[in-house]
Amino acid sequence: MPKTLVVTPTYDEAENIEKFIGQVLGESPDIEILVVDDNSPDGTGNIVEKMQSQNPRIHLIRRAGKMGLGTAYVAGFKYAIENKFDFVCEMDADFSHSPDELPNFIEKIKSCDLVIGSRYTNGVRVINWPIRRLILSYGANVYTRVITGMPVKDATGGFKCFRRQVLEAIDLDKIHSNGYAFQIEMNYKAWNKGFKLLEHPIIFMDRQSGVSKMSKKIVYEAVFMVWKLKFQQIFGKL
């Protein structure tokens, strides 16, 4: 059976991580999880390390400090490539992404190259967000689609599943973006290389515990990223 690795960056997710890992691994014996922890002050890494000692399907990368979402995923992707996982999923540890969806992602990745969990396919599928944040997110995706031409309704979502071959085809050492910009960049580069993208409708529920990592810097980075990608594509620099 194909091997699947769920990559989950963490920073102060001690309230969620044990339950989250249990639910992810409970979806299939062919799923393993890699937590990339940025030296969480609340001891998230220590919790994962203890669980890891009791379960070989749990993996952990500890980093010296808070280095950002994008670099955490790149570290996870490189781990997946080195260890020959067939499918590689991105997920948040705060339960905004439901582990119950993993079997659907794994089934759909068999007929495409990248499955994107979409909050904006078949209507708006977001729960517990303030209207201002929802408008910002939806507008950012319309903006991205218009500027880049990429036919994706939710280019900024962080619940995805890649075939390993997609990650191998992208120069991960050149990926330095974070947050929304990272998600846009990975989607765009996969699409630009001719890989087949598929949007799978999900319900996104805002975190119930812990603190959101959203900031103005993340939003501004995404605004400029779409232009950077477009110009790189025009001048053959992607």
Secondary structure as GFF3:
##gff-version 3
##sequence-region A 1 238
A	DSSP	beta_strand	4	10	.	.	.	ID=ss1
A	DSSP	alpha_helix	17	25	.	.	.	ID=ss2
A	DSSP	beta_strand	31	37	.	.	.	ID=ss3
A	DSSP	alpha_helix	44	52	.	.	.	ID=ss4
A	DSSP	beta_strand	58	62	.	.	.	ID=ss5
A	DSSP	alpha_helix	69	82	.	.	.	ID=ss6
A	DSSP	beta_strand	87	90	.	.	.	ID=ss7
A	DSSP	three_ten_helix	99	101	.	.	.	ID=ss8
A	DSSP	alpha_helix	102	108	.	.	.	ID=ss9
A	DSSP	three_ten_helix	109	111	.	.	.	ID=ss10
A	DSSP	beta_strand	114	118	.	.	.	ID=ss11
A	DSSP	beta_strand	126	127	.	.	.	ID=ss12
A	DSSP	alpha_helix	131	148	.	.	.	ID=ss13
A	DSSP	beta_strand	160	163	.	.	.	ID=ss14
A	DSSP	alpha_helix	164	169	.	.	.	ID=ss15
A	DSSP	three_ten_helix	172	174	.	.	.	ID=ss16
A	DSSP	alpha_helix	179	192	.	.	.	ID=ss17
A	DSSP	beta_strand	197	201	.	.	.	ID=ss18
A	DSSP	beta_strand	204	205	.	.	.	ID=ss19
A	DSSP	alpha_helix	216	234	.	.	.	ID=ss20
###
